[in-house]
Amino acid sequence: MRGFEGRIFEEFSPGYYGICTAGGMLSAGATHLAVTPLDVLKVNMQVNPIKYNGMASGLSVLWREQGPSSLWRGWSGKLFGYGIQGGCKFGLYEYFKKLYSDLLVDHNRSVIFFLSSASAQVFADVALCPFEAVKVRVQTQPSFAKGLVEGIPKLYRTEGISGFYRGILPLWGRNLPFSMVMRPVLLVP
């Protein structure tokens, strides 16, 4: 695999895992950052469906009542949280693919891809969860904090470590099935 500056990395080498991780961080962080206004609207529609009852009207209410910057509230949680999640998901997927291929020699490749996806997603969501917890509070409670730098210590002070992981089970419930099905489907020739 070619990395930055045209360097070639042998598959399953530390450099290879690093390139996979960096690619996952860049792609996931950038794409999630780009859709931040839609995420802000979605979260507010979930919290207050009467006030935010549609896309156009919801965006209009946010813009009118809280200003255009309100549409980017929680951007740092999206960029860094999903960047870290993407890095873990892409890098660890390759790691687990090698590990399970070595352990489960006689098994179908789809089983290996399935297990690799699930394992990587578990760790990726553990990495994401603290960022997501702060992001949701920043997006739905404008007085909570301006972003991660202010929100992380405030959440820790008020709820402790458990406050960062309160949403881990629903996150796994959402992400694990998708990851386990999509990754093998996309990779099997």
Disulfide bonds with the S-S distance in Angstrom:
none
